Amino acid sequence: MPDYFSGYSVVGLVAVVGVAFVAVAFAAGHLLRPVVPTREKMLTYECGVDPVGEDWAHTQVRYYVYAFLYVVFAVDSVFLFPWATVFADPGFGGVTLVEMFVFLGFLAVGLLYAWKKGVLEWT
């Protein structure tokens, strides 16, 4: 019975040491940092640009759509490379070929849908 709980005790000890390490780091940072509040430090920080104007900004959604399409096709390429290595193994050829065509079919339907909706127009 003691051997059963020894694995859990090691995990618990590592968790306690990790939490203690983070707590000590935060406490040391709080004690060692200089606290000199000034007007400049209290301003909202936006990538080094002084906050000027309204707090509401309009963003073009099409840029996010292009980024999303890039991610979709990047994931597609990540799946194509392992598929190409397994496809050559004996016994996997037909099954993996059908699976890849189903996967590419789903991507093609999504791309066709985006094209029909006019998402791919850069205007």
KEVOFI-134733 format. One record per residue (C-alpha): residue in one letter; residue number from 1; y, z, x. Coordinates in Angstrom, 2 decimals. Each point is the difference from the previous one (the first is absolute). Example, Ala and Ser with C-alpha at 12.3 -4.5 7.8 and 13.67 -1.06 7.14 Angstrom:
+-----+-----+---------+---------+---------+
! res !   n !       y !       z !       x !
+-----+-----+---------+---------+---------+
!   a !   1 !   -4.50 !    7.80 !   12.30 !
!   s !   2 !    3.44 !   -0.66 !    1.37 !
+-----+-----+---------+---------+---------+
// end
This chain:
+-----+-----+---------+---------+---------+
! res !   n !       y !       z !       x !
+-----+-----+---------+---------+---------+
!   m !   1 !    0.00 !    0.00 !    0.00 !
!   p !   2 !    2.54 !    0.69 !    2.79 !
!   d !   3 !   -0.48 !   -3.52 !    1.42 !
!   y !   4 !    1.02 !   -1.49 !   -3.35 !
!   f !   5 !    3.43 !    1.65 !   -0.01 !
!   s !   6 !    0.71 !   -0.47 !    3.71 !
!   g !   7 !    1.05 !   -3.62 !   -0.60 !
!   y !   8 !    2.43 !    1.10 !   -2.68 !
!   s !   9 !    1.40 !    2.75 !    2.19 !
!   v !  10 !    0.84 !   -2.52 !    2.73 !
!   v !  11 !    1.80 !   -2.23 !   -2.51 !
!   g !  12 !    1.83 !    3.01 !   -1.43 !
!   l !  13 !    1.03 !    1.16 !    3.47 !
!   v !  14 !    1.32 !   -3.46 !    0.90 !
!   a !  15 !    1.96 !   -0.09 !   -3.29 !
!   v !  16 !    1.51 !    3.44 !    0.64 !
!   v !  17 !    0.95 !   -0.92 !    3.58 !
!   g !  18 !    1.55 !   -3.26 !   -1.25 !
!   v !  19 !    2.08 !    1.76 !   -2.66 !
!   a !  20 !    1.07 !    2.66 !    2.51 !
!   f !  21 !    1.00 !   -2.68 !    2.51 !
!   v !  22 !    2.18 !   -1.78 !   -2.56 !
!   a !  23 !    1.55 !    3.31 !   -1.16 !
!   v !  24 !    0.81 !    1.02 !    3.58 !
!   a !  25 !    1.52 !   -3.43 !    0.71 !
!   f !  26 !    2.23 !    0.19 !   -3.08 !
!   a !  27 !    1.04 !    3.58 !    0.78 !
!   a !  28 !    0.83 !   -0.89 !    3.62 !
!   g !  29 !    2.02 !   -3.01 !   -1.16 !
!   h !  30 !    1.90 !    2.16 !   -2.47 !
!   l !  31 !    0.77 !    2.64 !    2.62 !
!   l !  32 !    0.89 !   -2.34 !    2.88 !
!   r !  33 !    2.10 !   -2.68 !   -1.70 !
!   p !  34 !    3.79 !    0.30 !    0.09 !
!   v !  35 !    1.61 !    0.53 !   -3.39 !
!   v !  36 !    3.55 !   -1.35 !    0.09 !
!   p !  37 !    0.85 !   -1.51 !   -3.40 !
!   t !  38 !    2.79 !   -2.57 !    0.11 !
!   r !  39 !    1.40 !   -2.43 !   -2.53 !
!   e !  40 !   -1.75 !   -2.95 !    1.67 !
!   k !  41 !   -3.37 !    1.75 !   -0.10 !
!   m !  42 !    0.32 !    0.64 !   -3.73 !
!   l !  43 !    0.55 !   -3.69 !   -0.85 !
!   t !  44 !   -2.82 !   -2.09 !   -1.41 !
!   y !  45 !   -1.67 !   -1.93 !    2.81 !
!   e !  46 !   -1.02 !   -3.59 !   -0.69 !
!   c !  47 !   -1.34 !   -1.66 !    3.16 !
!   g !  48 !    3.16 !    0.69 !    1.99 !
!   v !  49 !    2.31 !   -1.60 !   -2.59 !
!   d !  50 !    2.75 !    2.10 !   -1.54 !
!   p !  51 !   -0.56 !    0.45 !   -3.74 !
!   v !  52 !    2.64 !   -2.14 !   -1.69 !
!   g !  53 !    0.18 !   -1.18 !   -3.60 !
!   e !  54 !   -2.23 !    0.73 !   -2.95 !
!   d !  55 !   -3.36 !    1.64 !    0.21 !
!   w !  56 !   -1.71 !   -2.71 !   -2.08 !
!   a !  57 !   -1.17 !   -3.20 !    1.69 !
!   h !  58 !   -1.80 !   -2.98 !   -1.51 !
!   t !  59 !   -3.04 !   -1.27 !    1.83 !
!   q !  60 !   -1.58 !   -3.42 !   -0.36 !
!   v !  61 !   -3.58 !    0.43 !   -1.21 !
!   r !  62 !   -1.12 !   -3.33 !    1.43 !
!   y !  63 !    0.03 !    1.40 !    3.53 !
!   y !  64 !   -2.56 !    2.60 !   -1.03 !
!   v !  65 !   -2.09 !   -2.70 !   -1.65 !
!   y !  66 !   -0.08 !   -1.99 !    3.24 !
!   a !  67 !   -0.94 !    3.14 !    1.92 !
!   f !  68 !   -2.76 !    0.72 !   -2.52 !
!   l !  69 !   -1.33 !   -3.54 !    0.27 !
!   y !  70 !   -0.03 !    0.34 !    3.78 !
!   v !  71 !   -2.02 !    3.22 !   -0.27 !
!   v !  72 !   -2.46 !   -1.67 !   -2.37 !
!   f !  73 !   -0.64 !   -2.88 !    2.38 !
!   a !  74 !   -0.11 !    2.30 !    3.02 !
!   v !  75 !   -2.74 !    1.98 !   -1.74 !
!   d !  76 !   -1.69 !   -3.31 !   -0.77 !
!   s !  77 !   -0.06 !   -0.90 !    3.67 !
!   v !  78 !   -1.32 !    3.47 !    0.88 !
!   f !  79 !   -2.94 !   -0.62 !   -2.34 !
!   l !  80 !   -0.62 !   -3.53 !    1.25 !
!   f !  81 !   -0.72 !    0.96 !    3.61 !
!   p !  82 !   -2.86 !    2.46 !   -0.71 !
!   w !  83 !   -1.37 !   -2.42 !   -2.59 !
!   a !  84 !   -0.10 !   -2.75 !    2.61 !
!   t !  85 !   -2.04 !    2.21 !    2.35 !
!   v !  86 !   -2.51 !    1.05 !   -2.70 !
!   f !  87 !   -0.29 !   -3.53 !   -1.40 !
!   a !  88 !   -1.82 !   -1.15 !    3.13 !
!   d !  89 !   -2.67 !    2.73 !   -0.24 !
!   p !  90 !   -3.34 !   -1.09 !   -1.49 !
!   g !  91 !   -0.48 !    0.96 !   -3.62 !
!   f !  92 !    3.70 !    0.48 !   -0.77 !
!   g !  93 !    1.22 !   -3.60 !   -0.19 !
!   g !  94 !   -0.29 !   -0.84 !   -3.70 !
!   v !  95 !    0.96 !    3.41 !   -1.35 !
!   t !  96 !    3.03 !    0.41 !    2.22 !
!   l !  97 !    1.13 !   -3.55 !   -0.73 !
!   v !  98 !   -0.01 !    0.66 !   -3.75 !
!   e !  99 !    1.74 !    3.36 !    0.46 !
!   m ! 100 !    2.73 !   -1.56 !    2.12 !
!   f ! 101 !    0.59 !   -2.79 !   -2.49 !
!   v ! 102 !    0.34 !    2.60 !   -2.78 !
!   f ! 103 !    2.47 !    1.95 !    2.16 !
!   l ! 104 !    2.00 !   -3.12 !    0.86 !
!   g ! 105 !   -0.11 !   -1.01 !   -3.67 !
!   f ! 106 !    1.67 !    3.25 !   -1.02 !
!   l ! 107 !    2.69 !   -0.55 !    2.62 !
!   a ! 108 !    0.49 !   -3.60 !   -1.12 !
!   v ! 109 !    0.39 !    1.08 !   -3.64 !
!   g ! 110 !    2.62 !    2.56 !    1.05 !
!   l ! 111 !    1.86 !   -2.57 !    2.08 !
!   l ! 112 !   -0.14 !   -2.53 !   -2.83 !
!   y ! 113 !    1.36 !    2.61 !   -2.42 !
!   a ! 114 !    2.87 !    0.83 !    2.36 !
!   w ! 115 !    0.77 !   -3.69 !    0.44 !
!   k ! 116 !   -0.02 !   -0.65 !   -3.78 !
!   k ! 117 !    2.35 !    2.95 !   -0.58 !
!   g ! 118 !    2.44 !   -1.43 !    2.55 !
!   v ! 119 !   -0.29 !    2.95 !    2.35 !
!   l ! 120 !   -0.40 !   -2.24 !    3.03 !
!   e ! 121 !    3.32 !   -1.76 !   -0.54 !
!   w ! 122 !    2.59 !    1.05 !    2.57 !
!   t ! 123 !    3.25 !   -0.29 !   -1.95 !
+-----+-----+---------+---------+---------+
// end
